[in-house]
Amino acid sequence: MSWSLKFDEPITVGKGKPLITLRDAANFIMALPPRQTMKAHWLLAVQCLLAAAEKRGFVLMAQIAIVKALNGER
């Protein structure tokens, strides 16, 4: 797996450190409350993140899914 792949643009997460790599995003998601990560938009973000890390998907798709999950979209 390649968790060190970078997003095209850093993802801003409020006052926290921006998410620059897939690893940053994975660590951010793992720190969220389990109740929150069980929502459909976060599950999709995790799937896209794993696919990008396994080189079965695109980093851009993971980035879009994470941004949408941060905004509470589905």
C-alpha positions in Angstrom: 0.0 0.0 0.0 1.1 3.5 -0.7 -0.2 5.7 2.1 2.4 8.4 1.3 0.7 9.5 -1.9 -0.2 13.2 -1.8 -3.5 14.9 -2.7 -3.3 17.5 -5.5 -4.3 20.2 -2.9 -4.1 19.9 0.9 -7.5 19.3 2.5 -8.3 21.9 5.2 -9.9 20.5 8.3 -10.8 23.6 10.4 -8.1 24.6 12.8 -6.3 21.2 12.5 -3.3 20.3 10.4 -4.3 20.1 6.7 -4.5 16.6 5.2 -1.7 16.3 2.7 -1.2 12.5 2.2 -3.5 9.5 2.3 -1.9 8.6 5.6 -2.9 12.0 7.0 -6.5 11.4 5.9 -6.6 7.9 7.3 -5.3 9.1 10.7 -7.9 11.9 10.7 -10.7 9.4 10.0 -9.5 7.0 12.6 -9.6 9.7 15.2 -13.2 10.5 14.5 -15.9 9.1 16.8 -17.0 5.6 15.5 -20.6 6.8 15.4 -19.6 9.5 12.9 -17.5 7.2 10.7 -20.4 4.8 10.3 -22.4 7.3 8.2 -22.6 6.6 4.5 -20.5 9.5 3.4 -17.6 8.5 5.6 -17.8 4.9 4.6 -17.5 6.0 1.0 -14.6 8.2 1.8 -12.8 5.2 3.5 -13.5 3.0 0.5 -12.0 5.6 -1.9 -9.1 6.1 0.4 -8.3 2.4 0.6 -8.6 2.0 -3.2 -6.2 4.9 -3.8 -3.7 3.5 -1.3 -3.9 0.1 -3.0 -3.6 1.7 -6.4 -7.0 0.4 -7.5 -8.5 3.9 -7.5 -7.5 7.5 -7.9 -6.2 9.8 -5.3 -8.4 12.6 -6.7 -11.5 10.4 -6.0 -10.4 9.9 -2.4 -9.8 13.6 -2.1 -13.3 14.5 -3.4 -14.9 11.8 -1.1 -13.2 13.2 2.0 -14.1 16.8 1.2 -17.7 15.8 0.7 -17.7 13.8 3.9 -16.2 16.8 5.8 -19.1 18.8 4.4 -21.6 16.2 5.5 -22.7 15.4 1.9 -23.5 12.0 0.6 
